[in-house]
Amino acid sequence: MNFEYTDKSKQWQERVDRFMQEHLFPIAQDYLEYTETHPWQHYPQLEALKGLAKEAGLWNLFLPEEYGEFSPGLTNLEYAPLAELMGRILWSSQIFNCSAPDTGNMEVLAKYGSPEQQERWLRPLMNGDIRSAFLMTEPQVASSDATNIETSIVRDGDEYVINGRKWWSTGAMNPSTRLYIVMGKTDPDAHRHVQQSMIIVPADTPGVRVVRPLRVFGTVESPEGHAEIALDNVRVPASNLLVGEGQGFRIAQGRLGPGRIHHCMRLIGAAQRALDLMCRRVADRMTFGKKIAQYSSIRQDIARSRCEIEQARLLTLAAADKIDRFGIVEAKDLIAMIKIAVPSMACTVIDRAIQAHGGLGVCQDTPLAYSWIYARSIRIADGPDEVHMYQLGRNTIKQKIKPPQDAQA
């Protein structure tokens, strides 16, 4: 494995970094203050910034090269450092049309959508004209096990009728959201991994009701937000089903693999920025007659943070590389490892930076508190740590107790 960035990758990194330094860092604080005081409203310069990113050719960078016309031609390994750069400003990925849950939904539509579904939904998403949400998690069941999902999707002539309740539907509060991809059960009596299906539901379909926005550690995370949504006798055309009945679990597994690379690299970017801010803070502040940076405990915290960030970065790049070369199934253990290791690392590193900043670290004047909330949330989102550790431990045991190939029967 060689993770030395290619010249092509370095050029993309320089372009993204230059764009962020010129257009996004100068307004980063203003964006946060506006969206906090104007919930569910877009930042006034949002569309202009997206237009600048389009003009610069920094658009839809996340789709791997195997998606042909939909992709800018980057591999997962080449996109990973770009996601890290975007992670330095938590909201910046939307400027490049590279933010969740749209990235996962676009990948699903690009891989599994019919030509009609792609024309109606994928192209507007890729143009940045609309946003989307992914409705899987439910309040009444442990949704970390997708086979628990209770929402029903029942065929009725040329339509499907959907009933259920979802929550933590990220992006559902965004004023531009027009599309939901809903996971539910079409056949509860089938084998547990083929009971589920995914279906496209326009956000304005009768019977869809946003019950409430959900707060994350007291924040509404405007303008995307997370919502609890009721689906009461929602009717959509049968042609809105993705691939076919019973394919929901397979689609979900394919959707989450690259998305976890994106999440982890963004978290590494957030952790790296936290460390950078910590270094500046301790170099500038005096306490008890000397710079904070001179204390051994601070230097140890910085050293540990640097080691932990680099370890997480290399592990995530290894996962991206394995997806590129062998596919998601072969990379599943590495994907589980990064989902376990990276959010915890980010929480720890960002927490150290908060401590070094004192009161400044917990208020709105730095990105640290927002970054910590994001990192802590990802320990639950896309499957909690415990699920990934359970599966990784199970797989590891199976691998280690396999008999040698030359063993006698």
N, C-alpha and C positions, 0 to 999 in steps of 0.2 A: 504494500500500500504506500502510495506516494501522495501526500497531501500538500505538496508544494503547489501553490496556485500558479496556473498557467498564465501566460501573457494576456490571453483573452479574458480570463477571470479578473486579473489585476486591472485591466482597462475598464471593465464593468464596475468594479469596486471604486475606482477613481471617479467615474462618472456619477455614481450614486452619492458618494461622499461629497463631491463638489456641489451637486444639486442641493443636498441637505444643508451644507454649510452656508450656501448662498441664500436659500429660500425658506428653510424650515427652522433651523436653530434660532434665527433672529425673532421668530414669532412664536416659539414653542410655549413660552409662559403665557402669552396673550391668548393662545388657543385654549389652554386649560382653563383660564379664568373665564373666558367667554362661554365655553360649553358647560361649565359649572353653574353659571348664572342664567343661562338660557337653555334649560333642559329640552331635549328633543328638537333642537334647532341646529342647522348647519352653521359652521363658522363662515362668516361672510366671504372670505377669500378662498373657500374650499374649491369651488369649481375652477377658479382661475389657476390655482396651484396644480390641480389635476391636468388642466390644459397645458401648462408649462412642462409637466412631466411627459405628457404625450408628445409634445413638440421635440423634447430632448431624446425621444426614443426609449424612455424609461417606463415602460407600461407593460403590464401582464408578464412580468419577468419570471413568475413562479412555475408556469407550465413547462414540464420537461420536453425535450426535443422530440420525443416519440409522438407528440400530439400534432406534429406537422404544421399546418397553416395557423393553428391556434397558439403556437409556441414561438418565442424569440430565439429558440435554438440552444438554450442552456440546459445542462444536466442538473440533477439535484445537488451534486457536489459543487457545481459552479454557482448555483443560486444561493447556497447556504451562507456564504459570507455576505451576500447582499442583504439577506434577512437579518443577519447580525447587525449590519450597519443601520437598518431601519429600526431595530430594536432599541437603539439609543434614544429615540423619541417614540413613545408607545403608540401614538396615533398616526405616525408618518406612513405606515404601509398602505393606508387607504389612498394616499396621494399617488402612489404607483399602481393602484388597483391590485394590490397584493395582500389584502387583509382578510382575516377570517371573519365570518364563515364563508365569504364569497369564494375564496380560493378553493376550498373543498367542494363547494357546490358547482363551481365552474369545471373542476376536474371531473366530477360525477357526470355532468352534462356532456362534456367533451368525450368521455370514455363510454358512457352508457346511453346517452340521449339519442333519440331518433332525429333524423334530419329536421322534422317539423318542430320538435322540442328545442333543438339547437337554434333554429332560426328565430323562434319566438322568445326564448329565454336566455340562451347562452350568448348570443351576439349583443343584446342590450347590457348584459352583465360585463362582458369583455370590453364594451365601449365605455363602461362606467356610468351609463344612463340610469341604472336602477341598482338597488342592493337586494340582499336576500337573507333568509334565516334558515336554520336547520333545526327541525323539531323532532327530537328523539327522546330526551329525558322526560320522565313523568314523576309527579309528586307522590304517587301512591305505591310505587315499587322501587326496588333497588335497580336503577337503570344502568349501573355499571355492568350488569349482566343484561345484554340487549335482548336475550330471550325472554326476559320478564315483561317486556313491553306489552301493555294491555289495549292500547288504542286499536280499534277495529276498522278494517278497510274491507267493505263487503260489496261484491258485484251486484248490481241491479240493472239489468239490461245493458245499455250502452254507457252506464255511469258506474262509479264507485261511490259509496256512501261512507263517510268517515265520522267516527265518534270517539272522543277521548279528551284527555286533558294533558297538556304539555307544560313544562316550565324550564327555566334556564335556556330559553330560546334566544340565543345571542343574535343581536341585530334586529330583532323584531320591533324594537321601539324606534328604529331609524326612520325618519320621515321619507326616505327614498326606497324603503323596502317594499317590493311588489310581489315577491315570490317566496313561498315556503316549500322546502322539501321535507315531507313528513314520512316518518317511519312508523309502521303499524303492522298488525297481523291480518293477513288474508286467509290463513288456514290454521287455526289454533290446534288442530288435531294432527297436523303433519309433524315430521321430525323437527326437533326443537330449533335447528338451524335453517330450516326452510319454511318456517311459519311466517316470516316477516317479509314485507315488501316496502318499497319506497315509491311515493307518488308526489307529483307536482300539484301544489294548491296555490292558486293566485291569492294574494293577501286580502283582496276585496270580495272573496267568495262569500255568499250568504251562509251564516252559521259559524263563521270564524269570529271569535270575540277575544280581544286582548283584555284579560281580567285585571292585570296590574303589572307595573314594572317591578322588578326585583332589585333590591339594593345589595351591593357587594361591600362588606365591611363598612356599611353606612354610606357608600357612594352610589350614584345612579349610573355612572359610566356613560354619560350622555356624549354624543347623540345616538350611539349604537344601542346601548342598553341591553337588558335581558328581560324577558317577559314570561308571565304565565298566560297560557292561551287555551281557551276552551274551543273544542271542535264539536258542534252540535248538528248532526245530520247534514254535514257538509257534502255537497254533491259536486263531483268533477267528472269530466269525460273519461271514459275508460282508457283513451289514448294518452292520458296524463301519467299512467303507470310507467315506471322506469324498468326497462328490459322485460320483465314479466313477473308473475306471482312467484313468491318464494325466494327472490333474489336480493332481498333487502340486507340480509346479514353479510353476504358476499360483497355487496356494494359498500357497506359501512366499513368493512375491513380494508378495502382498497382506498377508501376516502381518507382514512385516518393516518395511514403510513406517512406519506409526504407531509401532511399537515403537522405531524409531530416534529418533523425536522424543522419546519418553519417556526413553530412555537418555541422549540428549544433554542434555535439560533437567535430568535428575537430576545429570549431571556438572557442568553449569553451577552448580547449587545447591551441589555439593560444592566447586567451585572458589571460589565466592563466600564460602562459610563459611571456607575456608582463608585467603582474603585478609582476612576480618574478624578471624580469630584472629591473623594475622600483624601486622595494624595494632595490635592490643592488646598483643601481645608486645613489639614494638619500642618502643612508647610507654612500657612499664613497665620495661624492662631498661637497665642502665647498663653501659658498657664503655669503658675508657680515659678515664674522667672525663666522659662525656656519654651522653645517651640514644641508643640504637641508631637511633631514628627520625631523628636529626639527621644521620646519614651520607647523603651524596648517593647512594651506590650503593643503599642501602635504599630511598630515596625513588624512585629510578628503577625499581627492581623493582616497587614498589607501583603506580607509574603505568603501567608496561607491563602489569601484571596486570589493572588495571582496564580498560584499553583492550581487551585481548584477551578478557576476559570479556564485555564489552559487544558486541564484534564477533560473538562466537560466539552470544550471545543473540539478536541481531537476525537473524543468518543462520538460526538454528533457527526463530524465529518466522516468517520468510519461508517456510520449507519447510512449516511447519504451515498457514499461510494458503493456500499453493498447493494442498496436499492438500484442504483444505476447499472451495476454489473450483473446482478442475479435476480432482482425483483423483490417485491415486498415480502413474500413468503419466506425466502431465504434470509431476509434481513430482520425478521420479526423479533429475534432475541436482542439484537442491538437496538431496535426501536424501543423495546421494553426497557432496556438499560438506560437510554437517554431520558425516557419519560420519568423514570425513578430518580435519576441522579441530577439532572439539570435544574428542575424547579427547586429542589432542596438546596442545591448549591447557590442558586440565585437568591433565595430567601436569606441564606446565611451571609453571603457577601453584602447584600443590600442592607441587612440589619447592622452589620459592622459599620457600614458607611453612615447609617442613620445615627448610630451611637456616637461616632466621631464628630458629627455635626451638632449634637446636642439638640436643643429646641428647634433649631432651623431644620433638622432632618425630618421632623414629624409634621411640619406645616406645609402650606401650599407653595412656598417660595423655592423649593427644589423639586425635582421629579422623583425623589427617593421614596416617599410614602406611596405614590401612585405605582411605582415599579414594584414595591414590596407586595402591594395588594394583588397586582397582576401575577407575580410569581407564586404567591400563596394560593391563589385561585386555581392556577394550572395544576397544582398538586391534586386537585379534585376533578377538574375539567378533563375531557377526553379520557376518562377512566382514572379512578383514584390510585394512589401509589400502591395500595394493598392488592389491587387486582393485578397490576403489572408484576408485582413481586411474587404473587401466587403463581401466575402463569410462567414467569421466568424460572422460578424455583422448580416447578413441575417439569418444564422442558429440560432444565439442567440435569435433574435426577435421571430422566429418561436417557439422556445422552451419555451419562457417565456409567450407567449400568448395562449398556448395550454389550452383548458378548462380542469378542473379537471375530472378525470375518472368517478367520481360519479355524474357529472353534468347532469341535465335533458336535454334531446334533445329538 
